[in-house]
């Protein structure tokens, strides 16, 4: 079975960095992800926690690269 992804990256070379962030965030949250790419067994809640944390981290990285002060959204 082939894996289909409808999300296209503006910078395809960023895929490895995004995967690294995904695994780091999941580990920090205590959620184990499969390295083979199949994560259909995690709950929607946990997937949302991972996605939300990734978004926060990417916004922080963007703010830092633009020279702006990072807003702390962590709870």
Secondary structure by P-SEA (a helix, b strand, c coil): cbbbbccccccccaaaaaaaaaaaaaaaacbbbbcccccccccaaaaaaaaaaaaaaaaaaaaaaaccbbbbccc
